[in-house]
């Protein structure tokens, strides 16, 4: 199990996106930024948290495909 950070765009809990990073191939190849532990994800989520709007950033479990 991996962990990801999600951010609410509309402030009403209706529109959530994953925090992404540039993929290995090019800058248009976005991939969800994943973390091995919830603690690592929480540390990264702190970058996105704004005072009074902390509820608009959350750490979620993210299941990756296994071969």
N, C-alpha and C positions, 0 to 999 in steps of 0.2 A: 504494500500500500504506500502510495506517495501522497503528498499534500500540495495544495495549490492555494493561491490567494485570489479572491474574487472581490470586485468593487461594484457597488451599486451606482448606476449612472443617473437614475432619475430621482433618487432620494425617497422613493415610495415603496421600495422593496419589490419592484416589478421588472427591473431591467439590470441584470447582473452580467458582468463580463469577467473572464479570467485575465490575470496579469500575464503578459506574454513576453517572449524574448525573440531576438532574431535567430532564425534557423541556421543550420550549417551551410546551406547552399547559397542563399542570397537574402537581402534585406526584406524581401517581400514574403519570405517563407517563415511566417511567425509560428512559434510553438509555445504551448502553455509552459510557463516557468514552474518547474516541479522541485519539490524539496523532499529529502529523505525522512525528515522528522517534522512533527508539528511545531516544535520549538524553533526550528530554522525558518519555517513558514511564518510563524508569528513575528519573528525578528524582522523579516522582510515586509510583512504587512504593516509594521510600525511606520515604515517610510510613507505609506499611503494614507495613514490615519490623520484626520484633522480634528482638533479639539471641538467637541460638541457634535461631531458626526462620526464617531468611532463605530457606530452600528452599521455604517455603510461599507465597511471592510470586514471580510470574514475569511477564515482559513477553513478549507474543506478537504475531505479525503478525496483522492483522485485515483481511481483504479486504472492501471495501465494494462494494455493488452499483453498477454503472455503467449509465447510461441510454443 
